[in-house]
Amino acid sequence: MAFDDKVENKSEELGGKVKEGVGKATDNERLEAEGKADQSESKIKQAVENVKDAFKS
């Protein structure tokens, strides 16, 4: 996985955590769910990139 992709995925994951936290703090279920979805999407992207890296070796 390229360094740029790692940074982008980690940034997306952290953004999701922030959204989730703000959603919890403000009792906004939609924002909290979006945050969790962002985190999940980021983790899936990371897993796909790791599989690609494994096949390159």
Stockholm file with secondary structure:
# STOCKHOLM 1.0

chainA/1-57         MAFDDKVENKSEELGGKVKEGVGKATDNERLEAEGKADQSESKIKQAVENVKDAFKS
#=GR chainA/1-57 SS CCHHHHHHHHHHHHHHHHHHHHHHHTTCHHHHHHHHHHHHHHHHHHHHHHHHHHHHC
#=GC SS_cons        CCHHHHHHHHHHHHHHHHHHHHHHHTTCHHHHHHHHHHHHHHHHHHHHHHHHHHHHC
//
